[in-house]
Amino acid sequence: MEVNERERIFDKAGEVGRLLACTPEFQYLKAAHREIADDRESNEMLSRMRELQEKIVDHFNREEEPPQELENELATLTEEMQVSTRYQSLIASQTNFDKLMDRVNQAIGEGIRAGDQSGIILP
């Protein structure tokens, strides 16, 4: 494959990325991330959840059972986050964007299969 062909691939990929950034799915996802980032309570909960997860992983890395209190607190925080409308909005937006990306990947796969079967080399 020539350098010029690779450049065309990356140019097309960049174009796809720019088009994806204009989709409602991406815009909703970006807005949902912004809402979470702007919410102090959500940020504190996420920060505490990460801290607890790191502590639990540290225990597992030392081949120790993590204290039940850590696991209980993480479970409680996870439940609280899951009922948050901001979090639900983020998950729904991420799911919709993931579905769009799956369709994009399927289209790329179909293009690869068609190109492989045709044997025709395009300029």
LINRA-V290691 format. One record per backbone hydrogen bond with DSSP energy under -1.0 kcal/mol. NH is the residue of the N-H (numbers start at 1). CO is the residue of the C=O. E is the energy in kcal/mol with one decimal. If there is no record, write none. Layout:
nh = (NH NH)
co = (CO CO)
e = (E E)
//
This chain:
nh = (6 7 8 9 10 11 12 13 14 15 16 17 18 19 20 21 23 27 28 29 30 31 32 33 34 35 36 37 38 39 43 44 45 46 47 48 49 50 51 52 53 54 55 56 57 58 59 60 61 62 63 64 71 72 73 74 75 76 77 78 79 80 81 82 83 84 88 89 90 91 92 93 94 95 96 97 98 99 100 101 102 103 104 105 106 107 108 109 110 111 112 113 114 115 116 117 118 119)
co = (2 3 4 5 6 7 8 9 10 11 12 13 14 15 16 17 20 23 24 25 26 27 28 29 30 31 32 33 34 36 39 40 41 42 43 44 45 46 47 48 49 50 51 52 53 54 55 56 57 58 60 59 67 68 69 70 71 72 73 74 75 76 77 78 79 81 84 85 86 87 88 89 90 91 92 93 94 95 96 97 98 99 100 101 102 103 104 105 106 107 108 109 110 111 112 113 114 115)
e = (-1.9 -2.5 -1.9 -2.1 -2.5 -2.5 -2.6 -2.5 -2.3 -2.1 -2.5 -2.4 -2.4 -2.4 -2.8 -2.0 -1.5 -2.2 -3.0 -1.9 -2.8 -2.3 -2.5 -2.4 -2.1 -2.5 -2.0 -2.7 -2.1 -1.1 -2.3 -2.4 -2.4 -2.8 -2.4 -2.4 -2.5 -2.4 -2.2 -2.5 -2.7 -2.5 -2.1 -2.5 -2.7 -2.4 -1.9 -2.2 -2.9 -1.6 -1.8 -3.3 -1.6 -2.9 -2.6 -2.4 -2.3 -2.4 -2.6 -2.5 -2.2 -2.3 -2.5 -2.3 -1.2 -1.2 -2.7 -2.3 -2.1 -2.7 -2.6 -2.5 -2.7 -2.5 -2.4 -2.3 -2.6 -2.1 -1.9 -2.6 -2.3 -2.0 -2.2 -2.8 -2.4 -2.2 -2.3 -2.6 -2.6 -2.2 -2.5 -2.6 -2.7 -2.6 -2.5 -2.2 -1.8 -1.2)
//
